[in-house]
């Protein structure tokens, strides 16, 4: 796999883990909002710095008509 794709997927996973920690609330203790926000931000930064082109992912194409573009 390309380094860009691996970093992109890792960023999605890290961001979703941070979102799950925020959603659950008391997963890591009483007040874990700060830790969860840092984890989510780290995932977003990984996604942003991966520079992976989204045109290689075709899972959303049935929703978009290419003839209208």
Residue, then its C-alpha position, 0 to 999 in steps of 0.5 A: x500500500x502507498x504511504x499516503x493511503x496508510x496514513x489516510x486510513x490511520x487518520x480516519x481510525x484515530x479520528x473515529x476513536x476520538x469521536x467514540x471516546x467523546x460519545x461514550x463520555x466515561x470510557x477513560x475516567x470522569x473527565x476525558x473530553x480534553x484527551x478525546x479532543x486531542x485524539x480526534x484532532x490528531x486524526x484530523x491532522x493525519x488525514x489532512x497531511x496524508x494528501x491522499x486524493x479522494x478521486x481514487x475512492x469510488x464508494x460515493x459514485x452511485x450517489x453522484x451523477x457524473x453526467x450532471x458535473 
